[in-house]
Amino acid sequence: MIDSPKVLCNVVECKYNEAAKKCNAGSIQVTKHHGQVRTTEATDCGTFELGDGREKV
């Protein structure tokens, strides 16, 4: 089993935000704001990097 990465969060208004820096929710939902995403600003993921375009299943 691979350890999950630490999830950092700067949304201090969220009830899952621990010490204004770490998310302690049981799962995370990352969303996109456009049909085709090419930039970090088009997502709610600060670590987004454009992939090879192939869908991961």
N, C-alpha and C positions, 0 to 999 in steps of 0.2 A: 504494500500500500504506500502511495506517495503522500507525503505531508502536504497539506494545503498551505499556500502562502499566507502570510499575515495580511489582513485587509485593513488598510489605513483609511480614515474617514475624517474630513474636515467639516462635516455638516453637524455642527454642535447642537442644532435643534432636534436632532433625531434621538429617540429614546434608546437606540442601540449603540449610540456613540459613547465610548468609554474614555474618560479623561480627555475629551476633546481631540482624540487622535486615532482611536482604534474601534473597529466595528465588532460588536459581539453578537450579532444576529445569527440564527441557526443556518440561514442560507442568504445568498445575495442575488438580487435581480439587476443585471446591467441592461440598459435599454439604449436604443438608437432613435434619433429624431428624424431620420431621412431614409428613403428606400435604399439608396446606395451610400455607404459610408466610406469616406476617404480621410477624414480628419478626426482628431480627438474631440473637437468642438461639436461634432455631429453625434456624439455619444454621451452617456453618463459614466464613462470609464476614462479616468485620467491617465491610465497606462496603455491606452489603445495604440496599436501599431498596425498599419495596413498589411494584411496577409496576402497570400498568393491568389485569392479570389475563389478558391475551391471551398465548397461548403463542407464543414466538418460534421459528420454524422456519428 
